[in-house]
Amino acid sequence: MEKLHKDLSGEWLILYPDHDLENDHQRVLYSKMQDSIVGLTGLKLITLAGDGSFTQVDSLHTKGKWGLTAEKVVFIEKGGKGFENFSAKFTAYEKGILKMTEYVPAEGEKIKLIWHLKKIKDRDAEKLFSDESNSWRKYPGKTETEREIKLRLSRMLSFYADYYSLVTKESSFFVPTRVILPFRFYQHAIGMKDFDTASAFSKLFYDKQQAEDAHRYLSVSIRKLRNDFPSMENYVEEYAAFMKKMSADIATE
């Protein structure tokens, strides 16, 4: 058990859940649940620390705990959205891929899901979990200068560019809501959503005015670079490369 606990300790990208459905009723039920399940936890970055603490990168302020029972059930408690009370049976760990089996209750049925997680060991990808790479998430607590807001945006863009670079290597899909930047993703283009004072993006800034300023800086950069959108093998690679360009552009303005 000690070796298994050590194997489980580390930084992970949640890839996807495979489903093993036993009848037509389960197929109907899961078709209704699938998008919400994947949207809630798919492609999240999480840390199972050796000391038993648990964190999600997109909610670092929430500190949960995780553990392993004698029956090899992995449990997570108070870990934030999607991980308030999670438990799944250890199934396999091969070639850096962890598989865990969860049974989700639904209308008298138990839907079998086999979660696949990829252990992150690549040095470039590991920085996604660092305090420095996530410094932009910290609420400023005071009015920021234009330069400070732009540097915060540049760090955000750099983080999400690195995140999408990881996702494009490890996954055949992406979850747009994992990115809290106010972007719309199109074929060979990124656009802006309307400003929303209640959005997670707006709440990163000191007040509504500063959030509106940040939204405007992003809009200006997108318009400035719109004719320089990269052409690559897939959309997610293009999004990552374009956000890198935006990060550099905003940082140097």
C-alpha positions in Angstrom: 0.0 0.0 0.0 2.9 2.3 0.7 4.2 1.9 -2.8 0.8 2.5 -4.3 0.3 5.6 -2.2 3.7 6.8 -3.6 2.7 6.0 -7.2 -0.5 8.0 -6.7 1.2 11.0 -5.2 2.0 13.7 -7.8 0.5 16.0 -10.3 -2.2 14.7 -12.8 -4.2 15.7 -15.8 -7.7 14.1 -15.7 -8.2 12.8 -19.2 -11.6 11.3 -19.5 -14.0 8.7 -18.1 -14.7 5.5 -20.0 -18.2 4.2 -19.4 -19.3 0.6 -19.1 -23.0 0.5 -19.5 -25.0 -2.6 -18.8 -28.4 -1.9 -20.4 -30.5 0.6 -22.4 -31.7 2.4 -19.3 -28.1 3.1 -18.3 -27.3 4.3 -21.8 -30.2 6.8 -21.7 -29.3 8.0 -18.2 -25.6 8.4 -19.1 -26.4 10.3 -22.3 -28.0 12.9 -20.1 -25.2 12.9 -17.6 -22.1 12.7 -19.8 -21.6 16.4 -20.7 -22.0 17.6 -17.1 -19.6 14.9 -15.8 -16.9 15.7 -18.3 -17.6 19.5 -17.9 -17.2 19.2 -14.2 -13.9 17.3 -14.0 -12.6 16.5 -17.5 -9.1 17.9 -18.3 -8.6 19.4 -14.8 -5.2 19.6 -13.3 -5.0 18.2 -9.8 -2.3 17.4 -7.2 -2.4 14.4 -4.9 0.3 15.5 -2.5 2.4 13.0 -0.6 1.2 14.5 2.7 -2.4 13.7 1.9 -3.5 17.2 0.8 -5.4 17.7 -2.5 -5.7 20.7 -4.7 -7.2 21.6 -8.1 -5.1 24.1 -10.0 -8.1 26.2 -11.0 -9.1 26.6 -7.3 -5.9 26.7 -5.4 -7.5 28.4 -2.5 -9.5 25.3 -1.7 -7.4 22.7 0.1 -8.9 19.2 0.4 -7.5 15.9 1.4 -7.1 12.5 -0.3 -6.3 9.0 0.9 -6.2 5.3 0.1 -8.2 2.7 2.0 -7.1 -0.9 2.6 -9.5 -1.9 -0.2 -7.6 0.4 -2.6 -10.3 3.0 -2.8 -9.0 6.4 -3.6 -11.1 9.1 -1.8 -11.0 12.9 -2.0 -12.8 15.1 0.5 -13.5 18.9 0.5 -11.5 19.4 -2.7 -13.7 21.9 -4.3 -16.2 21.6 -7.2 -16.3 18.1 -8.5 -14.3 16.7 -5.6 -16.3 17.5 -2.4 -16.9 13.8 -1.9 -15.2 11.6 -4.5 -14.3 8.0 -4.3 -13.2 5.4 -6.9 -11.5 2.0 -6.8 -7.9 1.8 -8.0 -7.9 -0.3 -11.1 -4.5 0.0 -12.8 -1.4 2.2 -13.1 0.5 1.6 -16.3 2.8 3.8 -18.4 1.9 6.9 -16.4 -1.9 6.3 -16.8 -3.9 5.8 -13.7 -7.3 4.1 -14.0 -9.9 4.3 -11.2 -13.4 2.9 -11.3 -16.3 4.9 -9.9 -20.0 3.9 -9.7 -22.3 6.9 -10.1 -25.9 6.4 -8.7 -28.7 7.4 -11.0 -32.4 6.5 -10.8 -31.7 3.2 -9.2 -28.8 2.3 -11.5 -25.1 2.4 -10.8 -23.3 3.8 -13.8 -19.7 2.4 -14.1 -17.1 4.9 -15.1 -13.4 4.2 -15.5 -11.4 7.4 -15.0 -8.1 7.9 -16.9 -5.5 10.3 -15.5 -2.1 11.1 -16.9 0.8 11.7 -14.4 2.6 14.9 -15.3 6.4 14.5 -15.3 7.3 16.7 -18.2 9.3 19.7 -16.9 7.5 22.2 -19.1 4.1 20.9 -18.1 5.0 20.7 -14.4 5.3 24.5 -14.2 1.5 24.7 -14.6 1.3 23.6 -11.0 3.8 26.2 -9.6 2.9 29.2 -7.5 4.7 31.4 -9.9 2.7 30.2 -13.0 -0.5 30.8 -11.0 0.4 34.1 -9.4 -2.2 35.8 -11.6 -5.0 34.0 -9.7 -4.3 36.0 -6.5 -6.8 38.8 -5.9 -4.8 42.1 -6.0 -6.4 43.7 -2.9 -5.8 47.2 -4.3 -6.1 49.2 -7.5 -3.6 48.1 -10.1 -1.8 50.3 -12.7 -2.4 49.7 -16.4 1.0 48.0 -16.5 0.2 45.7 -13.6 -3.1 44.7 -15.2 -1.4 43.9 -18.5 1.3 41.8 -16.7 -1.5 39.9 -15.0 -3.2 39.3 -18.4 0.1 38.2 -19.9 0.7 35.6 -17.2 -2.9 34.3 -17.7 -2.4 34.0 -21.4 0.9 32.3 -21.0 -0.6 29.8 -18.5 -3.5 28.9 -20.7 -1.2 28.6 -23.7 0.9 26.1 -21.8 -2.2 24.3 -20.6 -3.6 23.9 -24.1 -0.2 22.7 -25.3 -0.4 20.0 -22.8 -4.0 19.2 -23.6 -3.4 18.9 -27.3 -0.7 16.3 -26.6 -2.7 14.2 -24.2 -6.4 14.5 -25.3 -8.5 14.3 -28.4 -10.9 17.0 -27.1 -10.8 20.2 -25.0 -13.2 21.9 -22.5 -13.5 25.6 -23.3 -14.8 26.4 -19.8 -11.5 25.4 -18.3 -10.2 28.7 -19.6 -11.6 31.7 -17.6 -10.4 34.3 -20.1 -13.5 35.8 -21.9 -12.8 34.1 -25.2 -14.9 32.4 -27.8 -13.2 29.7 -29.7 -13.8 29.3 -33.5 -12.2 27.4 -36.3 -8.9 29.2 -36.9 -9.8 32.2 -34.7 -10.4 33.4 -31.2 -13.0 36.1 -30.4 -14.2 38.0 -27.3 -17.3 37.4 -25.2 -19.2 40.4 -24.0 -18.0 41.8 -20.7 -19.7 40.1 -17.7 -19.1 41.7 -14.3 -20.2 38.4 -12.6 -17.7 36.2 -14.5 -14.8 34.4 -12.9 -12.5 36.6 -15.1 -13.9 39.8 -13.7 -13.6 38.6 -10.2 -9.8 38.4 -10.6 -9.5 42.2 -10.7 -9.9 44.8 -7.9 -13.2 46.2 -9.2 -15.6 46.4 -12.1 -13.7 49.3 -13.8 -10.4 47.4 -13.6 -12.0 44.3 -15.0 -13.5 46.3 -17.9 -10.1 47.7 -18.6 -8.6 44.2 -18.7 -11.3 43.1 -21.1 -10.6 46.0 -23.3 -6.8 45.3 -23.4 -7.6 41.7 -24.5 -10.0 43.0 -27.2 -7.3 45.4 -28.5 -4.7 42.7 -28.7 -7.0 40.3 -30.5 -7.9 42.9 -33.1 -4.2 43.8 -33.5 -3.1 40.2 -34.1 -6.2 38.9 -36.0 -4.3 38.7 -39.3 -1.5 36.7 -37.6 -3.5 33.7 -36.4 -1.2 30.6 -36.7 -2.0 27.7 -38.9 -1.2 24.4 -37.3 -2.3 20.7 -37.2 -5.3 21.2 -34.9 -7.4 24.0 -33.4 -6.1 23.6 -29.8 -2.5 24.0 -31.0 -3.5 27.1 -32.8 -5.3 28.5 -29.7 -2.1 27.9 -27.6 0.2 29.5 -30.1 -2.1 32.5 -30.5 -2.4 33.0 -26.7 1.4 33.0 -26.6 1.4 35.8 -29.2 -1.1 37.7 -27.2 0.9 37.2 -24.0 4.0 38.7 -25.6 2.0 41.5 -27.2 0.3 42.6 -24.0 3.4 42.4 -21.9 5.4 44.7 -24.2 2.7 47.3 -24.7 
